[in-house]
Amino acid sequence: MTPARAAVGGLIVCPTPIGNLDDVTLRVLAALRGADVIACEHPRHTRVLLDRHGIAARLVGFHEHNEKARAAELAARMLEGAVVALVSDAGTPLVSDPGFELVRACLAAGVRLEVLPGPSAAVTALVASGLPVERWRFVGFLPRSRRELERLLVQTQDTLVAFESPRRLAATLAVLAAGDPQRPVAVCRELTKLHEEIRRGSAAEVADHYRRSAARGEVVLVCGAAPPARLPNREALAAVRELIEARAKARPAAAAVAKLTGVPANQLYRELLGAS
């Protein structure tokens, strides 16, 4: 009996290849063959994978614009006994792709949920980057605001993994290089595809390359951890003191200034105590 043909309905989350169609797992193929319906971002895109593996199935569009309404509809069908397979265009659903509303609807309704393992661009890029993997943080797509981007890059004390548009990659790398030219980075482009490219080096080196050569295709950016913060500058410490003079408590004041400056709150608090 395949996973999709259980006695009751349910949702099966099915990761699909991030590039090479042969990377799909046998369990995912069995689930797709047995499902009553496959919820997918773009039916034409999913049909390519199904045709490659000889699977005939009913597809319904499931994307960011109809997710809430379609989630309720599919959850009701599952309660009646239907088995739904959820896929995204590439990789694992919910990871910067639609699916969260559907999973939540299933859990709320008590519908059976099964998540199959499979491809993930974030994990593939992390391992290929050559950067530390013991502690890492995935942030999805990077913020467009320069201020938010700078704050994220300064505060991240673990290896950072993010998706980035090829059109914005050069600008993002320039921001990174301006803050720390020696920060180790890896740009992983078109993973598992014919023109896969992984470029590793310092932020300054990689930024210079993509300033001269525009990136194309799907991009995952991996950055080494930010260096330990320097001793808090006078302005940050002065700001904490001003808040305290305005009757704020020391720890909340340090936390507020830390959020704005990127200087760790504990470090500000210790410096405050040492200066008092």
Secondary structure by P-SEA (a helix, b strand, c coil): cccccccbbbbbbbbccccccccccaaaaaaaaaccccccccaaaaaaaaaaabbbbbbbbbccccaaaaaaaaaaaaaabbbbbbbccccccccccccaaaaaaaaaaccbbbbbbbbbaaaaaaaaccccccbbbbbccccccaaaaaaaaaaccccccccccccaaaaaaaaaaaaccccbbbbbccccccbbbbbbccaaaaaaaaaacccccbbbbbbccccccccccaaaaaaaaaaaaacccaaaaaaaaaaaccccaaaaaaaaaaac
